[in-house]
Amino acid sequence: MNRAFLSALGQSDLSRFTTTCKGCDIIVVIGSLPSRHNLALAEEIAACVDSGAKLIYLFTMEDPILSPKSTFFSRYEVGSEEGVLALLAKSFLAKSSLPETYRSYFSTLDDGYVSAESNIGEEEIEEIETLCTDLSKGVLILGEDLLYHPRAEQIARFAGLIARHTSMKLQISGATQHDWIAAEETMVEAVEDIASFDGVVVYECPCIDPREERFLIGSSQFQAAAKVQHDDAIHIVFERETYPRVFVRDDRLKGVIALLPLAKANNAYPYHVTKIVK
């Protein structure tokens, strides 16, 4: 667990954290593929939706459990999580009594650039605002991707702002009550230029079955983009590492990001632009 991230959330009141989404009317999930990382969380969210909660799910790809349950789902661009949290914070805090420093910060935020680069535009933000209009009890679930993003602490500051100034509580996927940290808030910084992940992209994720570590799992769209065929023996090359795999097409997946199952987590940002060698 990234303690610097937890500290940067800036929560002096530990009651702003939670380990459950039960009883919430709005659940916002960002930066997680729960069907891979946290099946118990995915099942709890699904049960809450079945009981009447609204689910807002933001991620780079569909989750086979959560996406069909979502009241609103939108894909953001790989690497743009800092910008997405900035847009959410500005939206959620628009009617809050913020200190002048924060009001000034959000008034000068370059929404146009962030929206264009993240793929979360004005229409998506407005739809999220509409769903949260009558929010009484909500939870913002922060996923594993955010903990190891190059701008993790800045992402945490935006999430912490939302928790301090709205009725949203914070849940960190995989964290327990013993992980929570009481800390002073620190001011958010300018949003950095959003890095490009153009090309063939793979996503490191846990194995559901140990045998999966032999495979690269992707959609028909990924198959076309990477110019591979089902059952092709390939090598995946990035960051001076080579992974021998067999490509497996899974028609339940969509988009051009493939899953690279690993038995042991690397505790790093999980997306990689890669070269596929046959």
Secondary structure by P-SEA (a helix, b strand, c coil): ccaaaaaacccccccccccccccccbbbbcccccccccaaaaaaaaaaaaabbbbbbbcccccccccccccbbbbbcccaaaaaaaaaaaaaaccccccaaaaaaaaacaaaaaaaaacccaaaaaaaaaaaccccbbbbbbccccccccaaaaaaaaaaaaaacccbbbbccccccccbbbbbbbbbcccccccccccbbbbbbbbccccccccccccaaaaaaaccccccbbbbbcccbbbbbbbbbbccccccbbbbcccccccccccccccccc
